[in-house]
Amino acid sequence: MSKLWGGRFTKETNKLVEEFTASIPFDQKLAKEDIAGSLAHVQMLGECGIIPMEDAEKIKQGLHSIKEMIDRNEVEFLIEDEDIHMNIEKLLIEKIGPTGGKLHTGRSRNDQVATDMHLYLRTKTTDLIKLVEDVQKALIQQAKEHIDTLIPGYTHLQRAQPVSFAHHLMAYFWMFERDKERLIDSLKRINWLPLGSGALAGTTFPINRDRVAELLGFETIYPNSMDAVSDRDFILEFLSIGSIIMTHISRLSEELVLWSSQEFQFIELDDSFCTGSSIMPQKKNPDVPELLRGKTGRTYGNLIGLLTVLKGLPLAYNKDLQEDKEGMFDTAETLEGSLKLLAPMIKSMTVNKDVMRKAINHDFSNATDIADYLVTKGLPFREAHEVIGKIVLYAIQSNKFLLNLKLEEYQQFSSLFGEDIYEVLAPEHVVSVRNSFGGTSPEQVSEQIKLAEEKLNK
Ligand code: ARG
């Protein structure tokens, strides 16, 4: 059979053009969505009397058996049939005869492909919400074990104040919570139906778009056919949300890489999530978090790629839009793969509490608390800050930490110091007094985890 659009042409398509313009090598991933859209469309055509109901039934049966053939891997998609839409239509006509040619009544590939993309992203987004939740659950599981585990908290990657390790992990929980909200919110716009817009201007047939929307589970119908066939904002949004998710994954991965290094030794990743070196037998490399960090790059690329395709594109459909697919598939698959690995990797990591605790005894991260101590004894904060600066300098010069200084040494700097300073300086105390809402005290962190679990169970 020749091309479905071959009537107007007098020459065969140049082979290179065929290869260059075909999307079938990648858009065959939309086979399921394409068939689902066609099933709804043809059902509506039959119900509206646009084609006889028995023809609609015949076409539906044909589409079902094509779907089964595809599932069984029995279909060979052809470059000369350009894309998934024409490959399937051609298979249908081969299967049930000329009646198959009635499927495309009142429809164009332009509204068809847009519908496929909406359907694809609806499924992927729904799946991804679940996968983000799995990561959140893993974070909560580790956090619950480590409410009382202390770790240096950093600003500028310099030790700042000690925090609960659970608090640190839960910071990521909330990043993923916002990601989840973004995904859920995007479903509103994914659930706009383009089908029924024709090539760009609508159709002469008395179609029922509401019925198609109902059959396919869409909430809204695009009110403008030109917008419907050329809109890719919902994909931009997906790529943007995906990039933000990967940013979060990348930041966490960077911490896992740092923490598992010889220099930190705060955690150990499970052997099953690491790989070795082909030359240095002693090595255990954190390849998984490194690769997660690295894969973030391609998701940014996919976003910038599509933004660039859309910029300056006149209405309505242009072939440029075919470039929307590979990036979308790639980001969806990258996210899926990444989230699936991240959850079990977090769950299975070993936390070296003692190393973390020792780190805290060897820094000045309790210095703020001496300042607060002097303030409660009546000294203005600015003056207290000055006094502590001098004490820290003195300690560094005498090779000691704040807990090792004797009371007499403290009193050289201010007569306000008493024995109770040692209690104030104990890291457990430093953490437990940061009891403001959202702070790192065990009490607040427990509340935070409770709130997080409530969110998850909603
Ligand atoms: N393969 C095309 C795409 O992905 C389908 C739409 C083709 N429409 C057209 N008028 N050539 O964009």
Boltz pocket constraint, residues with backbone or C-beta under 6 A from the ligand:
constraints:
  - pocket:
      binder: B
      contacts: [[A, 21], [A, 23], [A, 27], [A, 82], [A, 83], [A, 84], [A, 109], [A, 110], [A, 113], [A, 317], [A, 318], [A, 319], [A, 321], [A, 322], [A, 323]]
      max_distance: 6.0
